């Protein structure tokens, strides 16, 4: 990352609530061609999230604790706040003297932007303002949120506005929190109604919808651009009696992760 910082724009896309098993199945079946075409080997990496719900996971990730590979370590990190005794800060880790990545990147000349999705980014309350406040520029409106079926298209429109007015010589770090996977997602499944509710199938339908939109997002980004696409946590649809997240089930803790440089 020491070779990337300063020479590349940075894009972090968090596919809020996306389960690893669903993401891996759709990639293997060729049902998410945009992501499959960019992920190394066309596959998601299986990782463990640092938090079981949006606020906890994003707070950790924005401090440099991205999802950890789900295999024996050690696992050096891409980013790390400077502190004594860190066992995951290695020679290739970009270290910063700040409590969070946006502040650290701002200190080396990056313009930091957040386009939020779920309620922890809505800026309507002190809690909903905590994550956006880490960025120099942040955006949220109801059309970016979980109840709008066109939320991702609306978010990408806003990203386009941001990128068009960005000075050519200014590097950018952009966080896009995608709300479309989060419940409610029943409206992405053909023939479903509100009475059907959300399910693993509608979760998969939401991911197919997201994949169809992401090509437009990537086209808006300047080159070179280093991209991280991952989930912040999964969610349960009845497994072992569990529903939702903020709980310690395998489908919540296991998330898909990918990183690549846009071609």
Backbone as JSON, one array per atom type, in Angstrom:
{
  "sequence": "XXXXXXXXXXXXXXXXXXXXXXXXXXXXXXXXXXXXXXXXXXXXXXXXXXXXXXXXXXXXXXXXXXXXXXXXXXXXXXXXXXXXXXXXXXXXXXXXXXXXXXXXXXXXXXXXXXXXXXXXXXXXXXXXXXXXXXXXXXXXXXXXXXXXXXXXXXXXXXXXXXXXXXXXXXXXXXXXXXXXXXXXXXXXXXXXXXXXXXXXXXXXXXXXXXXXXXXXXXXXXXXXXXXXXXXXXXXXXXXXXXXXXXXXXXXXXXXXXXXXXXX",
  "N": [[0.82, -1.22, 0.0], [2.11, 1.16, 0.41], [3.13, 1.91, -2.02], [0.85, 2.46, -3.39], [-0.64, 4.49, -2.1], [-1.02, 7.88, -2.67], [-0.43, 7.67, -5.35], [-2.62, 6.49, -6.49], [-6.19, 6.76, -6.81], [-8.63, 5.87, -4.3], [-11.13, 3.5, -3.67], [-13.63, 2.36, -1.64], [-16.02, 0.03, -1.4], [-18.7, -0.93, 0.38], [-20.73, -3.57, 0.61], [-23.44, -3.65, 2.09], [-24.43, -5.96, 4.5], [-24.14, -8.21, 2.92], [-23.97, -11.67, 2.45], [-21.41, -14.18, 2.61], [-21.78, -16.8, 1.55], [-23.89, -16.57, -0.29], [-22.84, -14.66, -2.07], [-20.57, -16.04, -3.07], [-21.75, -18.27, -4.31], [-23.28, -17.07, -6.38], [-21.28, -15.83, -7.87], [-19.8, -18.07, -8.75], [-21.68, -19.25, -10.37], [-21.82, -17.5, -12.43], [-23.55, -15.37, -12.26], [-23.11, -12.84, -11.39], [-21.65, -11.0, -13.24], [-20.19, -8.58, -13.53], [-18.72, -8.16, -11.13], [-17.41, -10.65, -10.98], [-15.74, -10.46, -13.18], [-13.78, -8.74, -12.3], [-12.81, -9.46, -9.79], [-10.0, -11.1, -8.31], [-9.13, -14.01, -9.99], [-11.8, -14.37, -10.4], [-13.21, -14.87, -8.11], [-14.6, -14.54, -4.84], [-12.88, -13.7, -1.81], [-12.89, -15.48, 1.19], [-13.64, -14.13, 4.26], [-13.44, -12.91, 7.7], [-15.52, -10.72, 9.45], [-14.84, -7.64, 11.26], [-16.91, -6.83, 12.87], [-20.32, -7.35, 13.89], [-22.43, -5.86, 12.99], [-23.46, -2.89, 11.18], [-22.42, -0.36, 12.22], [-20.39, -1.08, 14.08], [-18.69, -2.64, 12.45], [-17.94, -0.85, 10.36], [-16.71, 1.19, 11.82], [-14.46, -0.16, 12.76], [-13.26, -0.96, 10.3], [-12.7, 1.49, 9.09], [-10.74, 2.32, 10.75], [-8.67, 0.84, 9.94], [-8.89, -1.88, 10.23], [-9.69, -4.08, 8.31], [-11.86, -6.73, 7.01], [-10.74, -9.95, 8.07], [-8.69, -12.48, 6.63], [-10.09, -15.74, 6.42], [-8.47, -17.87, 7.51], [-5.61, -19.51, 8.97], [-3.28, -17.16, 10.39], [-0.18, -15.22, 10.41], [-1.86, -12.1, 9.39], [-0.96, -9.51, 7.69], [-1.92, -6.06, 7.6], [-3.48, -3.78, 5.23], [-3.76, -1.06, 5.83], [-2.89, 0.9, 8.68], [-3.3, 2.51, 11.75], [-0.78, 4.26, 13.46], [0.62, 2.63, 16.15], [2.23, 1.4, 19.11], [3.41, -1.97, 19.26], [1.75, -3.29, 17.45], [0.94, -6.25, 15.81], [0.18, -6.77, 13.29], [1.02, -4.9, 11.54], [3.03, -4.44, 8.85], [5.89, -4.39, 6.59], [4.78, -3.61, 4.15], [2.5, -2.28, 4.88], [0.52, 0.62, 4.92], [1.0, 3.15, 7.09], [-0.46, 5.49, 9.38], [-0.71, 8.58, 11.15], [-3.16, 8.94, 12.84], [-6.54, 8.47, 14.02], [-8.18, 7.22, 12.24], [-8.69, 6.07, 8.85], [-9.72, 7.98, 6.86], [-8.97, 10.5, 7.97], [-6.2, 10.14, 8.12], [-5.56, 9.86, 5.38], [-6.39, 12.34, 4.42], [-4.43, 13.94, 5.49], [-2.31, 13.49, 3.8], [-3.07, 14.62, 1.47], [-5.39, 13.66, 0.19], [-8.77, 14.0, -0.97], [-11.58, 13.3, 0.89], [-14.49, 11.35, 0.73], [-17.78, 10.4, 1.49], [-20.48, 8.43, 0.56], [-23.36, 7.59, 1.77], [-25.55, 4.86, 2.83], [-27.19, 2.93, 4.52], [-28.92, 3.4, 7.71], [-26.99, 4.24, 9.6], [-25.54, 6.14, 8.34], [-27.1, 8.33, 7.87], [-27.1, 10.92, 8.9], [-29.06, 12.15, 10.39], [-29.2, 12.04, 13.09], [-27.12, 12.28, 16.08], [-25.75, 9.77, 16.28], [-26.13, 8.77, 13.69], [-24.52, 10.52, 12.37], [-21.92, 10.08, 13.06], [-20.11, 8.32, 11.6], [-20.17, 9.55, 8.93], [-19.0, 12.0, 9.65], [-16.29, 11.63, 9.7], [-15.31, 12.2, 7.25], [-14.33, 14.6, 4.72], [-16.3, 15.37, 3.01], [-19.66, 14.46, 2.79], [-22.54, 12.49, 1.93], [-26.02, 11.9, 2.02], [-29.36, 10.89, 1.48], [-32.92, 10.25, 1.55], [-33.43, 8.69, -0.75], [-31.15, 7.18, -1.0], [-31.34, 5.19, 0.76], [-32.47, 2.18, 2.56], [-35.1, 1.54, 1.85], [-35.66, 2.28, -0.72], [-35.94, 0.98, -3.88], [-34.31, 1.82, -5.96], [-31.97, 2.66, -4.84], [-29.14, 2.27, -5.16], [-28.63, 3.12, -7.79], [-29.3, 5.79, -7.48], [-27.34, 6.58, -5.64], [-25.02, 6.2, -7.17], [-25.42, 8.11, -9.13], [-24.93, 10.39, -7.56], [-22.25, 9.97, -6.91], [-21.18, 10.37, -9.45], [-21.59, 13.13, -9.75], [-19.87, 14.08, -7.78], [-17.36, 13.18, -8.72], [-17.13, 14.55, -11.13], [-16.65, 17.2, -10.41], [-14.27, 17.1, -9.12], [-10.99, 18.25, -8.66], [-8.47, 17.74, -11.13], [-5.92, 17.15, -10.24], [-6.18, 16.2, -7.69], [-6.16, 13.65, -5.44], [-8.54, 11.1, -4.49], [-10.39, 9.58, -1.86], [-12.98, 7.46, -1.67], [-15.82, 6.32, -0.04], [-18.41, 4.14, -0.56], [-21.33, 3.14, 0.73], [-23.37, 0.57, 0.22], [-26.77, 0.12, 0.25], [-28.6, -1.66, -0.77], [-28.62, -4.48, -0.42], [-29.4, -4.83, 2.17], [-32.1, -5.6, 4.41], [-35.31, -4.02, 3.89], [-35.42, -6.33, 1.18], [-37.06, -7.71, -0.48], [-38.29, -6.69, -2.72], [-36.65, -6.97, -4.91], [-36.92, -9.47, -5.94], [-38.43, -11.25, -8.46], [-41.92, -11.25, -8.75], [-42.37, -11.25, -6.04], [-43.98, -10.02, -3.06], [-44.68, -7.59, -0.48], [-45.8, -9.09, 1.55], [-44.58, -11.56, 1.26], [-42.09, -11.11, 2.35], [-38.56, -10.84, 3.29], [-35.89, -12.98, 2.12], [-33.43, -15.59, 1.7], [-33.36, -15.95, -1.04], [-34.33, -13.5, -2.04], [-32.32, -11.88, -1.14], [-30.2, -12.8, -2.73], [-31.25, -12.0, -5.2], [-31.12, -9.26, -4.86], [-28.34, -8.9, -4.88], [-27.74, -9.6, -7.52], [-29.0, -7.48, -8.79], [-27.45, -5.34, -7.8], [-24.96, -5.95, -8.93], [-25.48, -5.44, -11.62], [-25.5, -2.7, -11.61], [-22.99, -1.84, -10.85], [-21.02, -1.6, -12.82], [-21.37, 0.91, -13.95], [-20.64, 2.53, -11.82], [-17.85, 1.9, -11.56], [-16.96, 2.83, -13.99], [-17.04, 5.55, -13.64], [-14.9, 6.16, -12.05], [-11.6, 7.47, -11.78], [-8.5, 6.5, -13.33], [-5.2, 5.62, -12.19], [-7.01, 3.4, -9.98], [-7.41, 2.01, -6.88], [-9.33, -0.55, -5.61], [-11.44, -1.72, -3.06], [-13.8, -4.09, -2.42], [-16.26, -5.24, -0.36], [-18.19, -6.99, 2.13], [-19.73, -5.72, 5.1], [-20.84, -7.23, 7.11], [-22.71, -10.29, 7.47], [-26.04, -11.7, 7.27], [-28.82, -13.33, 8.85], [-31.29, -15.64, 7.76], [-33.16, -17.23, 9.18], [-31.5, -19.36, 9.85], [-30.66, -21.82, 12.14], [-32.61, -20.81, 13.76], [-32.15, -18.09, 13.86], [-32.54, -14.65, 12.97], [-31.65, -11.86, 11.05], [-28.93, -9.68, 12.07], [-26.11, -8.63, 14.12], [-25.39, -10.6, 15.84], [-23.83, -13.73, 16.81], [-23.49, -15.66, 14.61], [-22.35, -17.97, 12.08], [-23.14, -17.18, 9.44], [-23.31, -14.49, 9.7], [-20.8, -13.59, 10.57], [-19.05, -14.32, 8.54], [-17.77, -13.07, 5.58], [-17.73, -11.79, 2.16], [-14.84, -10.72, 0.3], [-12.87, -8.59, -1.75], [-10.14, -7.25, -3.65], [-8.68, -5.02, -6.01], [-7.1, -3.4, -8.82], [-8.55, -1.05, -10.9], [-8.98, -1.76, -14.33]],
  "CA": [[0.0, 0.0, 0.0], [2.96, 2.34, 0.39], [3.26, 2.3, -3.42], [-0.48, 2.85, -3.89], [-1.06, 5.77, -1.52], [-0.43, 9.02, -3.34], [-0.4, 7.46, -6.8], [-3.91, 5.94, -6.9], [-7.42, 7.01, -6.08], [-9.05, 4.73, -3.5], [-12.57, 3.29, -3.6], [-14.08, 1.3, -0.73], [-17.44, -0.26, -1.58], [-19.19, -1.89, 1.36], [-22.03, -4.14, 0.22], [-23.94, -3.82, 3.44], [-25.2, -7.14, 4.87], [-23.98, -9.31, 1.97], [-23.47, -12.95, 2.96], [-20.37, -14.81, 1.8], [-22.24, -17.97, 0.81], [-24.68, -16.12, -1.43], [-21.93, -14.01, -3.02], [-19.74, -17.06, -3.7], [-22.59, -19.08, -5.19], [-23.64, -16.32, -7.58], [-20.07, -15.65, -8.68], [-19.47, -19.35, -9.38], [-22.69, -19.52, -11.39], [-21.75, -16.47, -13.46], [-24.72, -14.5, -12.16], [-22.64, -11.49, -11.06], [-20.53, -10.92, -14.19], [-19.35, -7.4, -13.35], [-17.78, -8.44, -10.06], [-16.59, -11.81, -11.33], [-14.73, -10.04, -14.14], [-12.76, -7.91, -11.66], [-12.24, -10.13, -8.63], [-8.9, -11.99, -8.66], [-9.59, -15.37, -10.24], [-13.25, -14.4, -10.5], [-13.77, -15.43, -6.88], [-14.53, -13.79, -3.58], [-12.1, -14.25, -0.72], [-13.67, -15.71, 2.42], [-13.02, -13.42, 5.38], [-14.24, -12.68, 8.9], [-15.73, -9.3, 9.69], [-14.49, -7.18, 12.61], [-18.09, -6.42, 13.63], [-21.5, -8.08, 13.44], [-23.44, -4.95, 12.44], [-22.85, -1.85, 10.34], [-21.64, 0.65, 12.92], [-19.18, -1.69, 14.63], [-17.81, -3.08, 11.37], [-17.37, 0.3, 9.66], [-15.79, 1.87, 12.72], [-13.2, -0.91, 12.74], [-12.65, -0.93, 8.97], [-12.17, 2.83, 8.83], [-9.53, 2.45, 11.55], [-7.65, 0.01, 9.32], [-9.11, -3.29, 10.52], [-10.55, -4.67, 7.29], [-12.13, -8.14, 7.29], [-9.54, -10.78, 8.2], [-8.79, -13.76, 5.92], [-10.62, -16.82, 7.26], [-7.48, -18.95, 7.53], [-4.59, -19.17, 9.96], [-2.46, -16.01, 10.07], [-0.63, -13.83, 10.58], [-2.41, -11.42, 8.23], [-0.61, -8.08, 7.69], [-3.01, -5.19, 7.13], [-3.18, -2.77, 4.22], [-3.72, 0.24, 6.5], [-2.82, 0.79, 10.13], [-2.93, 3.65, 12.56], [0.49, 3.99, 14.13], [0.61, 2.43, 17.59], [3.25, 0.43, 19.49], [3.03, -3.34, 19.54], [0.87, -3.9, 16.46], [1.52, -7.44, 15.2], [-0.31, -6.9, 11.91], [1.62, -3.84, 10.74], [4.2, -5.02, 8.21], [6.63, -3.45, 5.74], [3.92, -3.11, 3.09], [1.34, -1.6, 5.45], [0.58, 2.08, 4.96], [0.67, 3.58, 8.44], [-0.87, 6.89, 9.45], [-0.79, 9.13, 12.5], [-4.54, 9.4, 13.05], [-7.38, 7.4, 14.54], [-8.98, 6.63, 11.18], [-8.13, 6.17, 7.51], [-10.0, 9.24, 6.17], [-8.13, 11.57, 8.51], [-4.84, 9.88, 7.69], [-5.43, 10.16, 3.96], [-6.51, 13.79, 4.25], [-3.15, 14.55, 5.84], [-1.38, 13.36, 2.68], [-3.6, 15.3, 0.3], [-6.59, 13.08, -0.4], [-10.11, 14.49, -0.65], [-12.3, 12.14, 1.4], [-15.92, 11.47, 0.42], [-18.64, 9.29, 1.9], [-21.86, 8.38, 0.05], [-23.93, 6.62, 2.68], [-26.73, 4.11, 2.45], [-28.04, 2.51, 5.64], [-29.23, 4.45, 8.67], [-25.83, 4.76, 10.32], [-24.95, 7.21, 7.52], [-28.15, 9.26, 7.43], [-26.82, 12.27, 9.4], [-30.27, 12.69, 11.01], [-29.01, 11.98, 14.54], [-25.69, 12.22, 16.39], [-25.2, 8.47, 15.91], [-26.1, 8.69, 12.24], [-23.53, 11.47, 11.86], [-20.57, 9.75, 13.54], [-19.28, 7.84, 10.5], [-19.97, 10.58, 7.91], [-18.19, 13.11, 10.13], [-14.88, 11.33, 9.48], [-14.98, 12.56, 5.87], [-14.42, 16.02, 4.39], [-17.56, 15.56, 2.28], [-20.52, 13.29, 2.96], [-23.84, 12.62, 1.28], [-27.09, 10.94, 2.27], [-30.74, 11.34, 1.36], [-33.77, 9.06, 1.63], [-33.3, 7.88, -1.95], [-29.97, 6.32, -0.9], [-31.56, 4.29, 1.88], [-32.84, 0.78, 2.39], [-36.47, 1.31, 1.37], [-35.79, 2.69, -2.12], [-35.37, -0.04, -4.77], [-33.33, 2.43, -6.85], [-30.99, 3.35, -3.99], [-27.78, 2.25, -5.68], [-28.58, 4.01, -8.95], [-29.29, 7.16, -6.96], [-26.02, 6.81, -5.05], [-24.03, 6.32, -8.24], [-25.62, 9.45, -9.7], [-24.25, 11.35, -6.71], [-20.82, 9.77, -7.12], [-20.84, 11.03, -10.7], [-21.51, 14.56, -9.5], [-18.64, 14.31, -7.01], [-16.17, 12.97, -9.56], [-17.05, 15.58, -12.19], [-16.13, 18.47, -9.9], [-13.02, 16.88, -8.41], [-9.82, 18.74, -9.41], [-7.74, 16.65, -11.79], [-4.68, 16.84, -9.53], [-6.5, 15.86, -6.3], [-6.53, 12.26, -5.21], [-9.78, 10.95, -3.73], [-10.79, 8.35, -1.18], [-14.44, 7.43, -1.69], [-16.55, 5.21, 0.56], [-19.8, 3.97, -0.96], [-22.03, 2.13, 1.5], [-24.5, 0.13, -0.61], [-27.87, -0.3, 1.13], [-29.58, -2.48, -1.48], [-28.68, -5.85, 0.1], [-30.0, -4.81, 3.51], [-33.56, -5.68, 4.41], [-36.08, -4.93, 3.03], [-34.92, -6.57, -0.18], [-38.02, -8.57, -1.18], [-38.75, -6.1, -3.98], [-35.76, -7.33, -6.01], [-37.25, -10.82, -6.39], [-39.57, -11.23, -9.36], [-43.15, -11.83, -8.26], [-42.51, -11.16, -4.58], [-44.72, -8.9, -2.49], [-44.3, -7.29, 0.9], [-46.25, -10.19, 2.4], [-43.6, -12.64, 1.2], [-40.96, -10.76, 3.19], [-37.22, -11.07, 2.78], [-35.43, -14.35, 2.17], [-32.13, -15.78, 1.07], [-33.54, -15.77, -2.48], [-34.42, -12.07, -2.36], [-30.96, -11.4, -0.89], [-29.47, -13.1, -3.96], [-31.78, -11.13, -6.26], [-30.57, -7.92, -4.62], [-26.96, -8.89, -5.33], [-27.75, -9.54, -8.98], [-29.35, -6.09, -9.11], [-26.28, -4.52, -7.5], [-23.92, -6.22, -9.93], [-25.84, -4.75, -12.88], [-25.27, -1.27, -11.45], [-21.62, -1.5, -10.47], [-20.22, -1.21, -13.97], [-21.46, 2.36, -14.1], [-19.81, 3.11, -10.76], [-16.43, 1.76, -11.86], [-16.65, 3.68, -15.15], [-16.91, 6.93, -13.18], [-13.67, 6.35, -11.3], [-10.39, 7.77, -12.54], [-7.44, 5.52, -13.26], [-5.38, 4.33, -11.53], [-7.87, 3.39, -8.8], [-7.36, 0.79, -6.08], [-10.69, -0.8, -5.15], [-11.79, -2.77, -2.11], [-15.24, -4.38, -2.36], [-16.47, -6.26, 0.67], [-19.35, -6.84, 3.01], [-19.39, -5.37, 6.48], [-21.33, -8.35, 7.91], [-23.79, -11.0, 6.82], [-27.33, -11.66, 7.97], [-29.45, -14.65, 8.94], [-32.67, -15.8, 7.3], [-33.75, -18.38, 9.84], [-30.52, -20.39, 10.18], [-30.63, -22.16, 13.57], [-33.59, -19.98, 14.45], [-31.72, -16.7, 13.91], [-32.93, -13.72, 11.91], [-30.97, -10.57, 11.13], [-27.5, -9.69, 12.41], [-25.72, -8.26, 15.49], [-25.37, -11.86, 16.58], [-22.61, -14.45, 16.53], [-23.68, -16.83, 13.76], [-21.41, -18.07, 10.96], [-23.57, -16.43, 8.27], [-23.11, -13.08, 10.0], [-19.37, -13.28, 10.73], [-18.29, -14.66, 7.34], [-18.11, -12.08, 4.55], [-16.92, -11.79, 0.94], [-13.88, -9.63, 0.2], [-12.04, -8.56, -2.96], [-9.4, -6.01, -3.92], [-8.12, -5.0, -7.35], [-6.91, -2.1, -9.45], [-9.42, -0.98, -12.06], [-8.25, -1.79, -15.6]],
  "C": [[0.85, 1.26, 0.0], [3.23, 2.81, -1.04], [1.95, 2.8, -4.01], [-0.88, 4.24, -3.39], [-0.29, 6.91, -2.17], [-0.42, 8.89, -4.84], [-1.74, 6.98, -7.35], [-5.05, 6.63, -6.14], [-7.81, 5.73, -5.34], [-10.57, 4.67, -3.43], [-12.84, 2.11, -2.69], [-15.59, 1.17, -0.89], [-17.84, -1.3, -0.55], [-20.6, -2.32, 0.96], [-22.72, -4.59, 1.5], [-24.81, -5.07, 3.56], [-25.01, -8.32, 3.92], [-23.33, -10.54, 2.62], [-22.41, -13.52, 2.03], [-20.95, -15.94, 0.96], [-23.03, -17.57, -0.42], [-23.77, -15.49, -2.49], [-21.1, -15.04, -3.77], [-20.54, -17.91, -4.68], [-22.92, -18.34, -6.48], [-22.44, -16.08, -8.47], [-19.73, -16.93, -9.44], [-20.43, -19.68, -10.51], [-22.68, -18.49, -12.51], [-22.88, -15.47, -13.41], [-24.38, -13.09, -11.69], [-21.43, -11.19, -11.94], [-19.64, -9.7, -13.99], [-18.29, -7.67, -12.29], [-16.87, -9.61, -10.41], [-15.47, -11.42, -12.29], [-13.6, -9.24, -13.53], [-12.1, -8.58, -10.47], [-11.09, -11.05, -9.06], [-9.37, -13.44, -8.81], [-11.09, -15.49, -10.38], [-13.94, -14.88, -9.25], [-13.65, -14.45, -5.73], [-13.56, -14.49, -2.63], [-12.99, -14.36, 0.52], [-12.95, -15.06, 3.59], [-13.98, -13.34, 6.56], [-14.32, -11.18, 9.17], [-15.26, -8.91, 11.09], [-15.7, -6.77, 13.44], [-19.34, -7.04, 13.05], [-22.65, -7.18, 12.99], [-22.71, -3.73, 11.89], [-21.95, -0.9, 11.11], [-20.32, 0.08, 13.44], [-18.2, -2.04, 13.52], [-17.16, -1.9, 10.66], [-16.41, 1.09, 10.55], [-14.44, 1.17, 12.71], [-12.51, -0.8, 11.38], [-12.03, 0.43, 8.68], [-11.0, 3.17, 9.76], [-8.4, 1.58, 11.02], [-7.82, -1.48, 9.54], [-10.13, -3.86, 9.54], [-10.85, -6.12, 7.65], [-10.87, -9.0, 7.17], [-9.7, -12.08, 7.42], [-9.17, -14.9, 6.86], [-9.73, -18.05, 7.16], [-6.4, -18.55, 8.53], [-3.66, -18.07, 9.47], [-0.98, -16.28, 10.27], [-1.09, -13.2, 9.27], [-2.07, -9.93, 8.31], [-1.73, -7.26, 7.07], [-2.53, -4.24, 6.04], [-2.93, -1.42, 4.85], [-3.6, 0.02, 8.0], [-2.51, 2.14, 10.75], [-1.68, 3.3, 13.35], [0.27, 3.81, 15.63], [1.57, 1.31, 17.95], [2.64, -0.97, 19.66], [2.11, -3.99, 18.53], [1.57, -5.07, 15.79], [1.05, -7.64, 13.77], [0.12, -5.72, 11.04], [2.94, -4.36, 10.19], [4.85, -3.98, 7.3], [5.74, -2.85, 4.66], [2.69, -2.37, 3.57], [1.54, -0.09, 5.39], [0.1, 2.53, 6.34], [0.4, 5.07, 8.46], [-0.99, 7.31, 10.9], [-2.16, 9.77, 12.71], [-5.33, 8.22, 13.57], [-8.18, 6.69, 13.46], [-8.35, 6.9, 9.83], [-8.46, 7.49, 6.83], [-9.13, 10.39, 6.67], [-6.68, 11.38, 8.08], [-4.61, 10.21, 6.24], [-5.53, 11.65, 3.69], [-5.18, 14.48, 4.53], [-2.12, 14.44, 4.72], [-2.01, 13.81, 1.37], [-4.82, 14.72, -0.36], [-7.83, 13.88, -0.01], [-10.94, 13.27, -0.27], [-13.8, 12.36, 1.28], [-16.64, 10.22, 0.88], [-20.02, 9.46, 1.24], [-22.54, 7.24, 0.8], [-25.18, 5.95, 2.15], [-27.63, 3.81, 3.62], [-28.1, 3.61, 6.69], [-28.06, 5.01, 9.44], [-25.08, 5.84, 9.54], [-25.92, 8.34, 7.23], [-28.01, 10.68, 7.96], [-28.04, 12.94, 10.04], [-30.17, 12.75, 12.53], [-27.51, 12.04, 14.82], [-25.05, 10.89, 16.02], [-25.1, 8.31, 14.4], [-25.13, 9.64, 11.58], [-22.1, 11.07, 12.18], [-19.67, 9.28, 12.4], [-19.1, 8.88, 9.4], [-19.04, 11.7, 8.35], [-16.69, 12.87, 9.97], [-14.39, 11.85, 8.13], [-15.12, 14.06, 5.65], [-15.75, 16.34, 3.73], [-18.39, 14.31, 2.45], [-21.9, 13.57, 2.41], [-24.78, 11.52, 1.76], [-28.41, 11.63, 2.03], [-31.62, 10.1, 1.34], [-33.66, 8.14, 0.42], [-32.07, 7.0, -1.98], [-30.21, 5.18, 0.08], [-32.19, 2.96, 1.53], [-34.22, 0.57, 1.78], [-36.66, 1.7, -0.08], [-35.16, 1.64, -3.02], [-34.31, 0.52, -5.72], [-32.19, 3.1, -6.08], [-29.6, 3.38, -4.6], [-27.65, 3.14, -6.91], [-28.53, 5.46, -8.51], [-27.93, 7.51, -6.36], [-24.96, 7.01, -6.14], [-24.19, 7.65, -8.98], [-24.86, 10.49, -8.89], [-22.73, 11.2, -6.83], [-20.36, 10.46, -8.4], [-20.7, 12.53, -10.53], [-20.22, 14.9, -8.76], [-17.42, 14.22, -7.91], [-16.03, 14.05, -10.62], [-16.47, 16.88, -11.68], [-14.82, 18.31, -9.12], [-11.86, 17.42, -9.24], [-8.98, 17.58, -9.94], [-6.51, 16.22, -11.01], [-4.91, 16.43, -8.08], [-6.9, 14.41, -6.2], [-7.77, 12.19, -4.32], [-9.84, 9.58, -3.07], [-12.3, 8.4, -1.04], [-14.95, 6.17, -1.02], [-17.98, 5.24, 0.05], [-20.39, 2.83, -0.16], [-23.32, 1.77, 0.78], [-25.58, -0.47, 0.29], [-28.76, -1.38, 0.52], [-29.7, -3.9, -0.94], [-29.43, -5.93, 1.43], [-31.52, -4.95, 3.41], [-34.18, -4.29, 4.56], [-35.44, -5.1, 1.65], [-35.87, -7.44, -1.01], [-38.38, -8.02, -2.56], [-37.81, -6.35, -5.15], [-36.06, -8.71, -6.59], [-38.52, -10.78, -7.23], [-40.77, -11.93, -8.73], [-43.37, -11.73, -6.77], [-43.33, -9.93, -4.19], [-44.23, -8.68, -1.06], [-44.68, -8.44, 1.84], [-45.29, -11.38, 2.37], [-42.43, -12.37, 2.14], [-39.62, -11.05, 2.54], [-36.82, -12.53, 2.97], [-34.03, -14.43, 1.57], [-32.23, -15.57, -0.44], [-33.63, -14.28, -2.84], [-33.08, -11.38, -2.1], [-30.11, -11.62, -2.15], [-29.95, -12.22, -5.11], [-31.25, -9.71, -6.11], [-29.12, -7.84, -5.09], [-26.87, -8.87, -6.86], [-28.07, -8.13, -9.46], [-28.14, -5.18, -8.9], [-25.2, -4.71, -8.56], [-24.21, -5.52, -11.25], [-25.55, -3.26, -12.81], [-23.8, -0.91, -11.32], [-20.73, -1.11, -11.64], [-20.23, 0.3, -14.18], [-20.64, 3.07, -13.04], [-18.34, 3.07, -11.15], [-16.03, 2.63, -13.05], [-16.44, 5.13, -14.74], [-15.56, 7.2, -12.52], [-12.49, 6.61, -12.23], [-9.38, 6.64, -12.38], [-6.13, 6.23, -12.96], [-6.22, 4.46, -10.26], [-7.79, 2.02, -8.15], [-8.71, 0.61, -5.41], [-10.71, -1.93, -4.13], [-13.31, -2.9, -2.13], [-15.43, -5.49, -1.35], [-17.81, -6.03, 1.35], [-18.87, -6.42, 4.39], [-19.82, -6.47, 7.46], [-22.37, -9.08, 7.09], [-25.09, -10.83, 7.58], [-27.97, -13.03, 7.89], [-30.89, -14.59, 8.45], [-33.25, -17.09, 7.87], [-32.78, -19.49, 10.21], [-30.45, -20.59, 11.7], [-31.54, -21.25, 14.39], [-33.25, -18.5, 14.48], [-32.22, -15.9, 12.71], [-32.18, -12.41, 12.12], [-29.5, -10.72, 11.46], [-27.32, -9.08, 13.8], [-25.84, -9.48, 16.41], [-24.22, -12.7, 16.04], [-22.78, -15.72, 15.72], [-22.7, -16.79, 12.59], [-21.84, -17.23, 9.76], [-23.46, -14.92, 8.47], [-21.62, -12.73, 9.99], [-18.55, -13.52, 9.47], [-18.74, -13.78, 6.18], [-17.23, -12.24, 3.32], [-16.03, -10.54, 0.88], [-13.13, -9.74, -1.12], [-11.33, -7.25, -3.07], [-8.74, -6.13, -5.29], [-7.9, -3.56, -7.79], [-7.76, -2.08, -10.71], [-8.6, -0.96, -13.35], [-8.54, -0.53, -16.43]]
}
